[in-house]
Amino acid sequence: RQPNKLAQLEKQMNWYLDMETLPTTDADVIAEIAANIKPPANYSKPETIAKWMEENKEQAVKEAVHKTGFSGLYGSIACICYAFDGGEVFSVDCRDGEERMLEQLYAHVFSASGVDTHNGMVSMPVTFIGHNIIGFDLPFIKHRSIINQVKPPIQFRKAFDAKPWSAEVADTMLMWSSDKEKRASMDKLCKAFGIQGKGDFDGSMVADTWPTDPQKVIDYCADDVRRTRDMFKRMTFDFGQMSFLKSA
């Protein structure tokens, strides 16, 4: 007996997402960054400027390049981990190219949320859930999709343009508090909720770790999806079984 297709189309699928990004490796961008590194404005004497540049420029360039990992204009996506409802956590990553990674992601989302009807394949509505997903993940994915010329499925395009209160998105950072002064990091919320925290690895280590141990980054990202799912359940008063609680 086939499932009721109308009921499937009325169901809102929860899609939990997290990703890790990398700074630019473009030599021209790095050269432009280096050319724009200047000493503090209160340095006016040529000898003090020269000394500052000698002692500080290399580190300043490194820090500025690292910050490009927060921009979809210059940085790139290392990996994206995601889960549909209460299911397993999947991952795609950039080792075969960022364009290929985005294509794989979009194909999976489209197939997982599609319902075959007499009028063809129709997509179920999807709620994209993540921590700071509105401020970071979704805009970054949108920008990298534009740059790589990969067209997202309709669910993503709706989420890209969604307002914080729209049904297409749920940002656990904003769900906790929309007040900028009262927002909390994922790690702090996990601590308060009794969920396993990030431990001794965090996002600042991704860029240096990815070239030698990409699986460590992917595993870290996948755990953030599990943390996000448990946080979302807690914040929507779903106090049933959670997957990532601290050991007793």
C-alpha positions in Angstrom: 0.0 0.0 0.0 1.5 3.3 -1.1 1.8 6.1 1.5 -0.7 9.0 1.4 1.0 11.4 -0.9 -1.0 14.4 0.2 0.1 13.8 3.8 3.7 13.6 2.7 3.4 16.9 0.9 1.9 18.6 3.9 4.7 17.3 6.2 7.5 19.8 7.0 10.8 18.0 6.8 13.4 19.2 9.3 16.9 19.4 7.8 19.8 20.0 10.2 22.9 21.6 8.7 26.4 22.6 9.6 29.5 23.4 7.5 33.2 24.2 7.8 34.9 26.7 5.6 38.4 27.4 4.4 40.3 30.7 3.7 41.3 31.7 0.2 44.3 30.1 -1.5 44.1 32.5 -4.5 47.6 34.0 -4.9 46.2 37.2 -6.4 43.8 37.8 -3.4 46.5 37.0 -0.9 48.8 39.5 -2.7 46.1 42.2 -2.6 45.6 41.5 1.1 49.4 41.8 1.7 49.6 45.1 -0.2 46.8 46.6 2.0 48.5 45.7 5.3 49.4 49.0 7.0 50.8 49.8 10.4 48.6 51.6 13.0 47.7 55.2 12.0 49.8 56.7 14.9 53.0 55.3 13.3 54.4 58.2 11.3 58.2 58.0 11.3 59.6 55.9 8.4 61.9 54.0 10.8 59.0 53.0 13.1 56.8 52.1 10.2 59.6 49.9 8.7 60.2 48.2 12.0 56.5 47.5 12.5 56.2 46.0 9.0 59.3 43.8 9.6 58.0 42.5 12.9 54.2 42.3 12.3 53.3 42.2 8.6 53.7 38.4 8.1 51.4 37.7 11.0 49.0 40.4 10.0 48.7 38.9 6.5 48.2 35.4 7.9 45.3 36.7 10.1 43.7 38.6 7.3 43.9 35.6 5.0 42.4 33.4 7.7 39.4 35.8 8.0 38.5 35.2 4.3 37.2 31.9 5.5 34.2 33.8 6.8 33.4 35.3 3.4 31.7 33.5 0.6 33.3 35.9 -1.8 36.9 34.7 -1.1 36.7 31.6 1.1 35.4 28.2 0.2 33.5 25.3 1.7 35.5 22.4 3.1 32.5 20.2 4.0 28.8 20.3 4.7 27.2 17.8 7.1 23.4 17.4 7.4 20.6 15.1 8.6 17.0 14.8 7.6 14.7 14.7 10.6 16.0 12.1 13.1 18.0 10.2 10.5 21.8 9.6 10.1 24.2 12.4 9.4 25.5 12.6 5.9 28.5 14.6 4.6 29.8 16.0 1.4 33.2 17.7 1.0 35.4 19.6 -1.4 38.1 17.0 -2.1 36.6 16.4 -5.6 36.0 20.1 -6.0 33.6 22.6 -4.5 31.3 22.5 -7.5 30.9 18.7 -7.3 30.3 18.9 -3.6 27.4 21.4 -4.1 25.9 19.3 -6.9 26.0 16.2 -4.6 24.3 18.1 -1.8 21.6 19.6 -3.9 20.8 16.2 -5.6 20.5 14.5 -2.2 18.2 17.2 -0.8 16.0 17.1 -3.9 15.7 13.3 -3.9 15.1 13.0 -0.2 12.4 15.6 -0.2 10.7 14.7 -3.4 7.3 13.0 -3.6 6.3 11.3 -6.9 2.8 12.3 -7.9 0.7 12.0 -11.0 1.9 15.4 -12.0 5.5 14.5 -11.6 8.0 15.0 -8.7 6.8 17.5 -6.1 9.1 18.7 -3.3 8.1 18.6 0.3 8.5 21.8 2.3 11.8 21.9 4.2 12.9 23.7 7.3 16.6 24.3 7.4 17.9 24.3 11.0 21.3 25.4 12.2 23.2 27.6 14.7 23.7 31.0 13.0 22.5 29.4 9.8 20.7 32.7 8.8 23.8 34.9 9.4 26.4 32.5 8.1 25.8 29.1 6.6 23.0 29.9 4.1 24.5 33.1 2.8 27.9 31.4 2.4 26.3 28.4 0.5 24.4 30.9 -1.7 27.5 32.8 -2.6 29.6 29.7 -3.4 26.7 28.4 -5.5 26.6 31.6 -7.5 30.4 31.6 -7.9 30.5 27.9 -8.9 27.5 28.3 -11.2 25.5 25.5 -9.4 21.7 26.0 -9.3 20.2 25.0 -5.9 16.8 23.2 -5.7 13.8 25.3 -4.8 13.9 24.6 -1.1 17.4 26.1 -0.8 16.4 29.1 -2.9 13.5 29.8 -0.6 15.7 29.4 2.5 18.3 31.8 1.0 15.6 34.6 0.9 13.8 33.6 4.1 13.3 36.0 7.0 14.2 34.7 10.5 10.5 34.1 11.3 9.9 32.2 8.1 8.9 28.5 8.1 11.8 27.7 5.8 14.5 28.4 8.5 15.1 27.9 12.2 18.2 29.4 13.6 19.0 28.0 17.1 21.1 31.1 17.9 18.1 33.4 17.3 15.7 30.9 18.9 17.6 31.2 22.1 17.5 35.0 22.0 17.0 37.6 19.3 18.8 40.1 21.5 22.4 40.4 20.3 23.5 40.9 23.9 21.9 37.7 25.0 22.9 35.3 22.2 24.9 32.3 23.1 27.4 30.1 21.3 26.7 26.5 20.5 29.2 25.4 23.1 27.6 27.5 25.9 24.1 26.2 25.0 25.3 22.6 25.0 26.8 23.1 28.4 23.6 24.5 29.8 21.5 21.8 28.2 23.7 18.9 29.2 24.8 18.1 25.6 28.3 17.1 24.7 30.4 20.2 23.9 33.0 20.7 21.2 35.9 19.5 23.4 39.4 20.5 22.4 38.7 21.1 18.7 37.0 24.2 17.3 36.4 26.1 14.1 39.6 28.1 14.4 41.6 24.9 13.8 39.8 23.8 10.6 42.1 25.6 8.1 45.3 24.1 9.5 43.8 20.6 10.1 42.0 20.1 6.7 45.1 19.6 4.5 46.4 16.7 6.7 43.4 15.3 8.4 40.1 16.2 6.6 38.2 13.3 8.3 38.8 15.0 11.7 37.1 18.1 10.4 34.2 16.2 8.8 33.7 14.2 12.1 33.7 17.5 14.0 31.2 19.0 11.6 28.9 15.9 11.8 28.9 16.2 15.6 27.8 19.8 15.4 24.8 18.6 13.4 24.0 16.2 16.2 24.4 19.0 18.7 22.2 21.3 16.7 19.5 18.7 16.5 19.5 18.1 20.2 19.5 21.9 20.9 16.5 22.4 18.5 14.6 19.6 20.2 15.2 21.2 23.6 14.2 24.7 22.4 11.0 23.4 20.9 10.1 21.6 24.2 10.6 18.1 22.6 12.0 16.4 25.7 12.1 12.9 24.3 15.1 10.9 23.4 18.1 13.0 22.4 21.2 11.6 20.7 24.1 13.6 22.0 23.6 14.0 25.8 26.6 13.9 28.0 27.3 10.6 29.6 26.0 10.2 33.1 
